[in-house]
Amino acid sequence: MKILHLCDSLNPAGLGGYESIIHYLSGTMAELGHKSFVITQSPYRQSPESIKHPHYTIYYLGGNHLEARKWEFYALPEEERAEAAGELFNPSDIAENVDTLAEQLAGLIEEIQPDIIHAHSTYIIFNRVIKKLRLSAQLEIPVIVTIHGLPKSIILPDGRESTDYDEFASNFDFGLVLAVSENVAEALRKYLKSEVHDRIRVVYSGIDLSAFRPLPDVEKQWDVAFMGRLETMKAVDLFPEMLSILRPRFPRLKMMMTGEGSLKSWLFKEFEERNVSSMIEYKGVVETDDVPLLLNKSRIFLYPSRQEPFGLSIIEAMACGVPVITTNVFGPGEIIRPDYDGIAVSPDDANALADAVDSLLSDRELREKIAKTALKSAQKYDIRDYAKQLLTIYQDLIEKQKK
């Protein structure tokens, strides 16, 4: 089977979220005898037309460079963005981009001849492209979509305020919607018309358990680790206060961090002002294949998101036998059983985070007990089972399309 994964955007700053899922899923699909392709918008004006990976090829479509201009916008300091927006974006950008991308996508579909298209969080652009190709009878194969996120406010190029879910719902043309958690499915039902609610199905994502596993011979280098986007949603702004609380208790504590985001400059300035910079080892953006080793070098994994649709990073840490501290809301609440296979605290509470870290660092027996049960819990998220579940879904839709 040929599977075409379609994404509005792939983060040029590194793999994460659905980028990581596609990366590992494509390898598993190859082992099962299936071929994967990825199509997305070019993140740069001079992006290559394609990049080959061992188990998939990424094709970059230029469109009218709206995606590239978006990343140029986010690269600017926040105080410069308002003035730059008028120069970078035009009210007609989305319509022009969709027209161009529809032609480019139709050409690649003709070349690749996929059996199914699996879209990922196509909220604004490729959902419109799919709808356009359907209306013009240029697309006759099944199309499904996985929604990986929760609703977020956005401002469109014409200045209109909306949410990504509103844009998704108003340009909906998918045979099936896969939600990554019950929490996401519940949110989708609030936005999608009732007549398509029967097309919403919860399918938990999987991880590669051959990659994410305990490495007994690896020495621990860090007491605490965070790997994710440096954004308010991820609650990284709590870390300076958390470390200030922990420093008197654990003067030699070391925390490893990876990732990029809009809070990076502010965050490291706060570390300096609170005199906790020496406790941080920052790795920047890391390759996906390096993540399992970094997790294994950590005693505790911290993921205190204020809002999280699911929490694949939580499961990756659990599969490495690393106890997780997260929040008791949204997606993480569907993964962690508090004080059994992880620790869950209320969101937005630096003191609770510090106390949770303290409890695990001070009690090796508790740390090892939670790590053991976490490792067992993570086994139900095997990416091979996830791939087989998807293949059954794909085949059912392909058979229905033939009738």
Secondary structure, 3 states (H helix, E strand, C coil): CEEEEEECCCCCCCCCCHHHHHHHHHHHHHHCCCEEEEEEECCCCCCCCEEECCCEEEEEECCCCHHHHHHHHHHCCHHHHHHHHHHHCCCCHHHHHHHHHHHHHHHHHHHHCCCEEEEECCCCCHHHHHHHHHHCCCCCCCEEEEECCCCCEEECCCCCEEEHHHHHHHCCCCCEEEECCHHHHHHHHHHCCHHHHHHEEECCCCECCCCCCCCCCCCCCEEEEEECCCCHHHCHHHHHHHHHHHCCCCCCCCEEEECCCCCHHHHHHHHHHCCCHHHEEECCCCCHHHHHHHHHCEEEEEECCCCCCCCHHHHHHHHCCCCEEEECCCHHHHCCCECCCEEEECCCCHHHHHHHHHHHHHCHHHHHHHHHHHHHHHHHHEHHHHHHHHHHHHHHHHHHHHC
